Structure formats: structure tokens, C-alpha cells
Amino acid sequence: MSYDKQKILIVDDERFYINLLVELLSEDYNTVVAKDGKQTFERALDRPDLILLDIIMPGMDGYEICRKLKADERTRDIPVIFLTVKSELNDEILGFELGAVDYISKPISPAIVKARVATHIALSDARNRLDLKNKTLVTEQKIKDEQLRRSEKLAALGKLTGGIAHDFNNILGIILGYAELMQEKLPADESLANYIAHILKAGDRGKIITQKLLAFSRHDSSNPENIYINDLLESDYNMFSKTLTARITLSFDLEKNIWPVYLDKSDLQDAILNMCINAMHAMPTGGSLTIETHNEHLSPENARHLNLPVGDYVLLIITDTGCGMDQQTQSQIFDPFFSTKGEKGTGLGMSQVYRLVVQQSKGTIRVDSEIGHGTRITLYFPRHKDIQNKSEELKNIVSIEDSYSGDESILVVDDEEAIREMLEEVLRSRGYRVLCADDAETALEILDNEKINLILSDVIMPGMDGYEFVTTVLKKQPGMKIQMLSGFGENNNPNEINETLHQKRLQKPVHMLTLLKRVRELLDNSL
């Protein structure tokens, strides 16, 4: 069996001892010779495993050589054994003080030399392994500490973000609620109607922002819906083109009558934006980006090749004229925290795309790229067939002016005065009798003295929160109809009694039509 022999540096000015030591050790070790201090320093930089060092030499003696070896970071850990005719105790003590590991007197005993060398080589190996293990442990601990610090920062930022999103949702609820009331009550005026439509559109964009904030804070779960990718692309064209900057030309090639898919709209928007940003970085001097959509039925052969079930798929294809990727990079782009941007990238973008396409929608991703010839990424989304035609959907939307009215009593419980007033105005405009409370205790007093048909309750309130409140109510009045409203994307339901209420909660800001429809469904027992 062949292996690399360990190296020993022999330092002596006497030819006799050099020859003797080389003969003794060369069978088991690689031996290197030095005759003075200069040669010793040069050859010590090659990192021998042990140095046998004579003390009495012309010019620089062994003590001085050892002192300089131990002062140099590159050689200080190499074990040194002194060889000398000097056998006084003080000489040995000085040698050990200078950092030597052993002291062998001349004339030398071959057996002693072999034994001492083997012992200290073994000890050196053990120390090196231990040092390596300790360094590894220290490095691992540093990584864990850094991950913990990042997690703590993200957790703190998540709490802050969630709180901001909650307050922002309440503000949006007020804006959208009163805008819808204005839309309903203002006389026909094309310019005013146009202004209100812009307010509502801006409010809906604000809702998307809060959804992203809540998702970041880990207080919101995916909200899939039936969507048409073409609609999303066309409505967000300006955002995508501005992201790419003026040096990159963005073009669409969208198939007409594209099939619907079942996705979280915000997640898909983020995925497309991430891929646009990646393409922009791949084209630092400019280029073009093309986004295509296609309907495609996968045959058994093609489906097998893509590891997908046979069926209908919607293809979203993003092609750039950038620098391209090699095979190794392509194999890693979906790994979390892998980035080609160095410190400028988090490495989360493409892993989020993978989560959306593969894990959530049960589709797949195909990457075609070559260095110098750009990149083409094809996302396969299963067609969602359980959806009505758009024209049929529009026919089924009942006008807010002609429906969802009533004369029942509704209790609104919310600690935000402006929200209470807006909800009261919306409900009163449809004929309902409305009572309001700014906390759970006041609401319970009202329930003791008034006949209430339905409760609209916020979740996050000072003192008794919404779920604690409705749990108390349901114990007293098991048949009470309740609708929870929340501007916070909380997922933790503290009580199994109201699990259904938690799942059916309406996320603020809620459109007036959605609220009135839900109220009417509850009052009519059509859950």
C-alpha cells in the first residue's frame, strides 16, 4: 500500500550525524537536511512534520533558530526536538522554555531516536486533528450564532411588519368602505365615477402590499384563486418594465383564450418579478426579455419526460438574451440561499419560484441555458377546470344596489372608531339595525340587554380579544351567528370551539359587496 510519508527536517552542521539520522529515519519518513539557520528557515516553510535541531552550530545556534521558528506564525506549530552534547539541566529547561517538545543527548541512541520521533509524530498528528476538530466546531458555532441572530432579526422585523400591515389594513378598510358608499350614493357623473374607480383601484393595490407584508411576517398563508396569467401580465406590464430598466426591452407573446390556473396571485406576481430581476442582472449591458404564455396538452411521452401527469397545462415562458448559465449553476438555482450575485443576492428568489410552481401548484420547471446564449425558463402550471367562463361570472355578480338588504339587528365590535363608523354606515344603508361596541366587555353588556341577530367582531382588540369574546358569547347563546373580521393574518386559533369562525374570517380591508353578501348568507343560514 502506498501512502505519503511524513517529513522530518534534520538540522546539524556535522556530516556524521546528518548521515546517521538520515539512515535511521529515511525508511519510515521523508528526510530533508539543513546545515545552518538560513537553510532551516527556508525548508521549514515547506511544513515538515518534525524538526530535529542541533544546538551547537557555527553562527546562529539551535536556541536562536528555535526562538525564531516559534515567533513565525507559519512555523510556530512545528514540533522541535533538540539534539546536543549539552546535557546540563539548565540547557534542557531553556530548550523547553523556547518551545521544544523533547531533548535528545549526543551521542544518540538509534532506538531512542526512533522511539522519540515516532512518539512526537503521533502526538503532533493527534494535536492537528484536535485543532481541526476544534476549528470546525468553532466555525459551526459561529454559523449557528449568525443564523440565530438573523432569525431573531427577522422575527423582530416580522412582528413590526405584521403590526404595520394590521394598521394599514384598517386604514384601507376605511378608504375603500367610504369610496364604495360614495360610488353608490353619488348621482351619475362620469368624472366623479372615474375618480372613485381610481381610489378603489389604488385601495386594491394597497391590499396586495399588505398581503405581502403579512406573508413576510409569517402571519399569512397562501390564498390561491382562479386566475388568468395573461390578465396579471397585462395589468403589471409597467411594473415589470420599470424593474428591468430602460436598457432592457420587454415584450409579451400571449396566447389568446389562455386557460385558468389555481394560484396565489401575489405569489405568482412575486415569482415573475424575481425572474425579471435575475434576467436584468444577466444582461448588464442591455438586451431583451420575452414573456410568453401557451396552452399545451401533454402527451404521455412528454408528460413522462417532464415527470408530470398527462393533461392540460398553462406554460409561462421567460426568455432573456443574457450571459446564460453553465450546468453546475443550473443544477443549483433552486437551492435556498444559492445566489450568483454574491452579497447582493439573498438566494431566496428562485427557491420561492420552485415552491410556487412545484410544491403548491404541482407543476414543474424547465431551464434551458447556455453560456453566452441566454436563458429560457418554462413554468408548467396545471389547467384549472373548475371555473366558470368570465362572461358567466359577470352575469352572476348581483348589483349592490338591488341586493343584500335586511332589517335584522347587527352588533359591530371593533376598537377602531373609524372602522365602526364605516361599518355602521354601510349596514344602515342596507336597512339593518346596527349597534356598536369598542371592546368585548361593552359588547357583552349589549348582548345582555338587546336582541342581536348577528355579530361582526374584530379579532385583535385590547383586553379580551375577538376569539375569547365569541367563545364567551357561544357558551351563553350557542346559536348566535358570528362573522370575524381581521386586519392581521394570524393563523393561531386559541380555541377549537371557533375553528370554523377562524377559517371563515374575512380579511380587512373587505369590500362592501363581499361583507353584505356574507352577512346576508349568515342571516339566511346559507353557510
N, C-alpha and C positions, 0 to 999 in steps of 0.2 A: 504494500500500500504506500503510495507516495503522499507526502504532505510537506508543507513549508516548515523548514527548521527555524527555530528561534535563533536570534542573532546575539552574539556576545562580542563586545569591543574589549580588546586586550591592550592595555597601555603600559609599556615598560621600555626603558632605554637599554636593557641588556638583552642581546640576541639569544642567550641561553634560555632565559625564562620565557621569552616570546615563543621560541620553538617548542619548548616543553609544554606550555599551555595550549598551543595550537594542536599539538599531537594528542594531548589528553582530551580535548573537547570537540575537535572537528568531526568526530564520528557522530555525535549527537546534536551538534549545533553548527550554525554558520559562524565562522570566526573572522573578525576584522581586526587589524593591527594598527596602533598609533604609537609613535615614538616620542612625542612631545605634546605640549599643551595645544598648539595650533591645530595639529592633526586631530587631536581629541575632540576639539570643539566642532571641527568640520564634519567628522564622522558621527558625532553624537546627534547631529541634526537629522541623520537617517533613521533615528529612533531604534537603536539596539535595545534588546530586552534586558541586558545587564552589562555593567561596565566593571571589569577587573582593573584596578588602578594602583600602580606602584606609587609609593610616597616619595622616595628619594630619587630625584631626577635632576639633571642639569637645567638651569633656567627656572622655569615655573615648577614648583614641586606639586605632589599629589594633593596636598591640602588646599592649595590655591586653586588648582583645577576643579576640585570638588566644590569649593565655595562658589565659583563662577557658574558651574553647571547647575547648582541649586538656585542660583539667582535668576536664571533664564527660564521664562515660562515654557519654552519649547522643550527643555531637557530636565526640568527640576524633578519630574516624577520617575526618571530612570534610576533603578536601584544601583548603588555603587558598593563594591567590596574592595577594601584596601588590602594590598599585598605589600609587605615590608619586612625588613630585618629589625625595624624598631619595635620592640616588644614591651616598652615601659607602659604602665597603667595610664599615665597621663597622655601618652600618644593615642591609646585606644579611646580614651574619653574624648579627646579632641576630635578624633575621627567621627565618633558618633554624634557629637555636637554639630559637626558640619553637615550631617545628613547621611552618612554611610550606614549601610544595613548590616555590615559584618566586617571582620578584621582577621586576615589570614597571615600568619607569620612565615617568613622565609627562614631556612629552606622549606619549601612547600611539600606537603604530603599529597600525592596524586589522589588517594582515596578521599582525603578531607576536601580537596578542591572540588572533586566531582560531586560529593555529597552536599557541600555548601551551595555550589552553583545550582544543583537540581532543586534544593530546598527553596532558595530565593527566587528562582524562576517560577516555581509553583505558587509561592506566596504573591509574587507580582501579578501572575495571571488571576489569582483569586481577588486581589485588590482591584484590578482593572474591571473584572466582571461586576464586582460590588459597586464600583464607581459608576459603571454604565447603568446598572440597575437603579442606583440612586438618582442619577441624572434623568433616567426615564421616568421614575416616579415623580420627581420634581417637575418635569415637563408636563406630565399628565395632570398633576395637581394644578399647575398654572393654567392649563387649558380648562379644567373643571371650574377653577375660580373665575376665569374670564367668562365662561358660559353662564355661571351663576350671576355674575354682575350684569351681563347682558339681559338675562332673564328677568332680573329684578328691575332693570331699567325699563324693559318692555312691559312688565306687569304694571309698573307705576304709570308709564305713558298710556297703557291701555285703560287704566282707571280714569285718568284725566280725559282721554279721548271719549270714553263712554259717557262721562258726565257732560262734556261739551255737546255730544250728539243728542243727549236727552233734552238739554235746554234748547238746542237748535230745533229739534222736532216740535217742541211746544210752540216756539215762535212761528214755525212754518204752518202748524195747525191753525193758528190764529189768522195768518195771512190768507191761507187757502180757504178757510171757512168763510171769512167775510168776503173774499173775492167771489166765491160761488153764490153767496147771498146777493151781492151786487149784480152778478150776472143774471140772476133770476128776476130781481125786482126792478132793474133799470128799464126804462122804455126802449123800444127798438131804436138803436143808434149805432150805425156801423162802426164809427170811430171809437166809441166807448167800448163796444163789444170787443173790438180788436185790442184795446188796451188791457181789458180784463183777461183776454185769452193769453196775452204775453205774461201777465202776472201769474196765471195758473201754470203756464209752461215753465216759467222760472222756478216756481214752487216745486214742480215735479223734478226738475233738475236738482234742486236742493235736497229732495228726498233721497235721490240716488247718492248724493255726497254723504248724507247721514248714514245710509246703509253701509257705505264703505267704511266710515268711521267706526260703526258698530262691529263690522266684521273684523277690523283691525284690533279692536279691543277685546275680541273673542267673546262678545256678548250677542252675536247674531249668527244664525245658521243660514245655510244656503236656502234660497227661495226660488226654486225652479218654476218656470211657467212656459206656456206655449208661445214661442216667438218665431219670427221670420228674420233670418240673418240679414237679408237684403235691407229690411227696414232699419235695423240697427246701424248698418254700414252707411246708409244714405243720410240718416239723421246725425251721425257723428263724423261725417266727412271732414268738416272744418277742424275738429279737434285732432283727428289723425294727421291731417296735412300740416297743421301748425306744429305738431310734435316732431314731424320729420324735418322741419325747417325748409326754407326756400331752395336749398341746394339739391333737394331730392324731389323728383316728380312722382306724385301718387296718382294711380289710375285704377278704375274699377272695371271689371268684366263680370257682370252679374247675370245669372240665368233668370229669365222671366218665370213667373209662377213657381218660385222656389218652394220646396216642401217645408213644413214647420218642423221645429225641433223642440225638445223639452229641456230647457237650461235655465240657470240663473242669469238673467240679462246682464246684471252688473259684473258677474264673474267673466262672462264672455267678452264684455267690453274691456275689462282689465287684461284678459288674455291677448286680445288683438293689439291693444296698446303696448303690452310688453314685447310682442313680436315686432311691432313697428320700431320700437326703441332699439331693439337688438339689430334690426336691419340698418337703422341710421348709423349705429356705431360701426357696422361692417362697410359703410360707404362714406369714409371721412372726407373724400374729395367730391362727393356727389354721385348721383346715379338715379335709378328709377325703382319704384316699388309697385307691384301689381297685386291687387286683391281680387280673387275670382270666387264665384260660387257655382256649384253644379249639383244637379240631381243625378244620382247614379244607382243603378241596381247591380249589386254584386252577385256574379255567378258563383256557383260552388267552387270553381277553381280559384277565382280571385279572392273570394272570402277566405278560403283556406290559406292562401298566401299571406293575407293580412291578419289571420287569426281572428276572424270575425264571423258571426253567424250570417248566413245567406239572407239578403233582404235589401231594403231601400235605405240609402244614406245620403245625407247632405254633405257636400265637400266644400270646405273653406280652404282656399289655396293662397298662400302668401309667398311671392317670388321677388327676390331682390337681385341687383347686379353687383353685389359687394364682393368682398375678398374671399368668401367661401370658407369651408371648414375641412380639416383632414378627418380621417376615420376615427382617430382617437378622441378628438373633440366631439364629434357626432355621437359617440357612444356614451359621453358624459353629460351632455347638455341638460338632461332631465334630472340629474342628481341634485338634491338640495344643496345649496351653498357652493355649487360649482359655477365659476364665472371666468370669462375670458377678459374681463375688464379690470382685473386687479382690484385695488381698493375702491374703485368707483362702482363696482357691482356687488350686489348682495348675494347673487346666485339663487334667488328665490323665484324669479320671473318664469322661467321655463318649467320649473317643478310645479308651479301653480297651474300652468297651461296643461301639464300632464294630468294633474289632479282633476281638472275640469273635464278634459276630453276622455281620458281612460277610466278613471275611478268613478266619476259622477255620471257621465253620460253613457259609459260602456262602449265608447268608440275606440279609435286608435289614431296614431300619428305616424306619418311617413316623412322622413327627412332625406332630401336629395341635395348633395352639395359637393363641390369640388374646389380646391384651392384655385383662386383666380377666376372662377366662373360662376360665382354667386351661389345662392341657397334657395331652395324651394321646399316649403313646409306645407304638407297637406293634412288637414284635420278631417277625420271621418266622424260625423255625428249621425246616430240612428234617426231615421224619419219618425216623427211622432204623428200617429194617425188619429188619435183620439181628440180631434179638434174640429170645430165647425169651420165652415168657409167664412172668410172675413165678412162677406155681404150678409150671411146668415147671422153672424154675431151682431152686426149693426142693427138688424131688424129686431133682435131680441132685447136691445137696450131700451128700457121703458123711459120715457121722458120724465125728468124730475118734477115737471110742473103738474103731472097727471097722476102721480102715484105716491105710495109710501106715507100716507097721511093717517091720522088717528086721533082719538080723544082720550087715550089712556094716560095714567099718571106715571111719570118717569122721574126717578131720583138721580141727579148728576152729582158724583162725588169726585172732586179734584181740588188739590191745594193751589192750583194756579187760577187766580181770579179771572184773567182774560180768557182762559180756556173755558171755564164755567160759563162765562157770559156768552161766548160764541156758541157753545153747545146749546145753551138755553134758547138763544135766538133762533138757531136752526130748527130745533124741535118745536118751539112755539109757532114758527111759521108754517108747520105742517099740522097744527091743531092740537098738539099734545099739551097736557097739563104738566108743568115742569117745576120741580123743587130742587134746590141746590144745597150742598154742604161742602165745607172746605176741609173737613177731616172725617175720619171714621167715627169718632165719638159723636159728633153732631149728626151724622147720618143715622146712627143707631137710635138717637132720640127722635128723629123724624119718623123712622120706621115704627116706633112705638106708638105714634100718635096719628099717622096718616096711612091711608090705603095706597100702597105703591104696587104698580103692575110690573115695573122693570127697573133695574138699577144699571146705570153706566158708571163704572168705577175705574179710576186711575190705579195703577199698580204701585208706583213709587210715591209714598206720601209720608210726612213726618208722623212720628208716633206709631200707631197701628197701620201697617201697610195694607195694600189692597187685598192680598190673599188672606191675611189674617182677618180682615174685615168681612169678606164674603164667607169665610168659614164660620164666623160667628153668626152671620145672617142665616146661613143654610141650616144651622142647628136649630134656630128658632122658627124659620119658615122654609122647610125643605123644598117647597115648590117654587120659590122665588126665581124669577127669570133675571139673569145677570149677564152683562157683557163687559169684559175687561178691556181697558184701553191702556196702551203703554207707549211712551216715547223712548223707552230703554229696551234694548234687545235681550233682556235677561232670559236665560234658559233654565234657571233653577227654580223649580216649583216646590215650595216648602211643605205642601200638604197634598196627599193623594186625593183628598175629597174634591179638590178643584182642578184636577188634572185636565179635564175636558175644557174648563174655562181657560186654563193656561194655553192649551193648544188652539183654542178658538179666539184668542185675544186679537184685537185689531191694533195694528201698529200705527202710532201717530207719526206724521200727520195723516189723518184719514179723510178721504174725500166725502163730501156731504152725501152724495148719492150712495156710496158704499155704506155709510153709517145708517142712513134712513132705511135702506134695504134690509140691513141686518136687524135693525130694531123691529121692523115690520115682520120679519121672519120669526123672530123670537116671540113676539106677541101673538102670532098666529100659530105658534107651536110647530112651524115647518123648519126644524133644525137641520 
